[in-house]
Amino acid sequence: MRRVRVVIVEPEGKINMGFIIRLAKNFAVDDLCVVNPKFPIDDPEVAEFSAKASDYLSKVRVERNLKACLKGASLTVCTTSKGHSEKDVLRQGVQPSVLRSIADDYEDIALVFGRESVGLTREELKQCDVISSLSTGDDYNVMNLSHAVAIYLYVFRRMPGENITKPCNPHTLEAIRKLLASLAELVRDEREVIALKHLIFRGGLRQPECGAIYKFLKEVHAVLLKSHSKSLKNP
C-alpha cells in the first residue's frame, strides 16, 4: 500500500503547524517529520490548533536535517512556489495532478514543504527526486503552508487504486541517487545531472530498468573518475 510522508522544513508558525497536524490525521498520514522547528512541537498553541488531532503530536518526528527525514523514501518530492523557469533546470516543477501518475510506481512518497517565509533553499531542492509547484492561475501563487499541504494530501488520497507491479527497489533507487550526486561533483555543469535525475524519477521505471540505469551510471562514473584522475596528474 502506498504511504505518504509529510516533511516540514523549519516551520515558523505554531498555528500552521497545528493545522498541518490536524491534516495529517484527516488524511491518515502516520509519518510527519519536522526539520528544526522554530518552537517546541508540543507547544500549547500547536495543540490548540490541531484540535481533535492533538493525539497526533506524539507521532511527529523532529530531525536536525532534511536528509534524515527523507531516509527510506522511494520517491522524494520538494514543493516550491517557483516551479517554472525557462533557464533554471532545477525549477522544472510538475503539477500535483501529474504527480498522481508518477507516484503510482513508488510505495513510500515523501512530500517536502518549506518555510512560510522563504520556502526551500536550492540546496534542499537538490535533495529531492522531483520538484512540484501549484499553479493558482494568477501571478501570485504563494500559498499558505497549511493550505498547500491540504491540497497535496487531497490529490494523493484521490489517486486511483494501487497498481504497483515490481517497482524499483528502494536500495537501487538510493544507489542511483548516490551515483548522481557523485557525478554532479565530477562534471562541469551540475544542471545536466539535475535534469537527468528529474527525468529518471518522473519516468515510472520498473526494477529491471532501474538495474540497467544503475549499471550504466556506474560505468559512466568510472570513466569520468578515471579521466578526472588523469587530468589531476597531468594538468
N, C-alpha and C positions, 0 to 999 in steps of 0.2 A: 504493500500500500504506500502511496506517495506521502512523504512527510514534508511539511513546510516549516522551516525555521525562520524566525524573525530576529534580525540583528539590528540594534540601535547603537550608533556610534556617538558617544559623548552627548547624550540628551541634556538640554539646558532647562527645560520647563517641567516642573512637577505635575502640572495639570495634564499636559500632553502625555507624560509617562503613565499617569493614571488611566487615561483614555485608552492607551495602547494595551495596557494590561487587561482592561475590560474587553478590548477587541480580541485579544488572544483567547480569552475564554469563549467569546461569541463564536469564534471560528475553530475552536478546539485545537489551538496551537499549543503544544505542550513543551516547546523548546523556544524560550525567549532569552536571548543573550544580549547583554548590555556592556558596551565598552566604556570604561571610565566615566560613569555618570557624574554630573556636577552636584549631586545631592545624594543622600542615602536612599536606597530603593524603598526602604520601609518607612520613609518619612510619612507623617500623618496626612499631609496634603495629597500625597500619591495614593495612599489607601482610600482617602475620601472620594477621589475622582475615579477610582477603579470600581466604586460602588459594590455591587454584589460579587464582583470578581476579586475582592481583596484576598481571598484564599489563594489566588494565583501568585501573590507576592513571593511565596516560598518557592515557586517554580523558576523564578528569574535567576539566570546565571550572570554573574558580574565578572568580566575579564579585563586584563590590562591592555590587551591589543586586539586588533581585528583578526589577526591570524588565528588566535585561539578560538574565536567564535566561529570561524569558517572551517575548522578542523573536522574532517569526516564528511563534509557535504559533497555530493556528487556533482552538483551544479550551483555556482555562486552567482548571484545577480545583484549588481550595485545599481541603485536608483539615483537619478540626478535630474534636476530641472533643466540642465544644459546638455541635452542629449542629442542635439543636432548641430553639426558643423560641417561645412564643405571641405575644410582643410585639416581638421583635427581628427586623426584616426581613432584616438581614444574615445571621443564623444560621438560614437555612432550607435545611438540608442534605439532599441526596439520598443514598441508599444506593449502594454500589458496583454492585450489581446493576442499579440504574436507570441508572447511567452507561453501561452496555453499549448501551442503545438510543439514548441521547443521542449518544454518541461515534461512532455509525455514520455520522453526517453530517459528520464532521471528519477531516482527513487527518493533522494533526500536533497531538497532545494533550500538554499539559504537566501533570503531576501534581505538586503542590506540597505538601511536608511541612515542618512547623515544628520548632522547638527541642524537645529532650527535656524541658526544664523548663517552658516556658510556651507552647509551640506557636507559632502565628502571631498577630501583632497584628491589631487591627481594620483598621488602615491597609493591612496586607498582604492581608487577606481581601478588601478592596475592590478590589484589583488583579485579582482573578480573575473569570472569567465565571460560574462555577458553584461552589457550596460543597458539599462532601460529608463525610459522617461515617459511622463504623462503629458499628453497634448490636450490643453483645455480649449483649443480653438481661438485663443487670444494671445497677444504678445506677452501678457503677464500670466505665466503658468507655474509660478512658485506657490505650491500649496502648503497648507498647514501640515505639519508632520503626521499627526494622528489621522488626518483626512486621507493622506496619501497611503498610509498603512491600510486603512479601511478599504480603499479601492482595490489595492493589490490582493488583499486577502479574499475579497469578494470575487474577483476574477478567477483566482486559483480554485476556490471552492466550487465555482460553477463549471469547472473543467469536466469533459466527458469521462465516462468510466475508464478504469485502468486498462491499458493496452500495452503493457510492458513485456516484451519478449527478449530476454537476454540483452539488457542494456550494457553499456560499458562498465567494466569492473571498476569500483572506486579506486582501487590500488593502481590500476592502469591510468586512470584519469589524473591521479596525483603525480604519477611518474611523468606524464606528459606535461603537466604544469611546471614541474621542476626543470625539465629539459628546455621548455620555452623560456623560463626565467634565465637559465644559463646562456641560451642562445642570444637573448637580449643584451647580455653583457659582452658577447663576442662580436656582434655586428655593429656597424657604424650608426645605423639608424634603427632604434628600437620600435619605431612605428610599424615596420614590416612584421615584426614578431607579434605586436599587439593585434594587428589586423588578422594574422593567421590564427591567433588564439580565439578571437571572436568567431571566426569562421568555423573552427573545429567544434566549439561548444554550441554553436547555433545549428549545427548540421544534423543533430539527432543520430549520431553514429551508433552502430551496434558493436559488440565486443570484438568480432574478427577485424572490423575496420579500425577500431582503436588500437588493436595489437599491431596492425600493419603500419599505422601512423606513428606509433611509438618507435617501432623498429627503424622507420625512415628518419625520424627526427634524431634518433640516437646515432645513425650513420652520418647525418649532416653535421651533428655536433662534433663527432670525432674528427671529421675532415677540417672543420673550422678551427678546432682546438689545435690540431697539428699545424695548420697554416699560421695560426696566431703565434705558436711557439717558435716557428721558424723565423717569423718577422722580428721577434724579440731578440733572437740570436744574431740575425743579420740585418740590423737597422739600416 
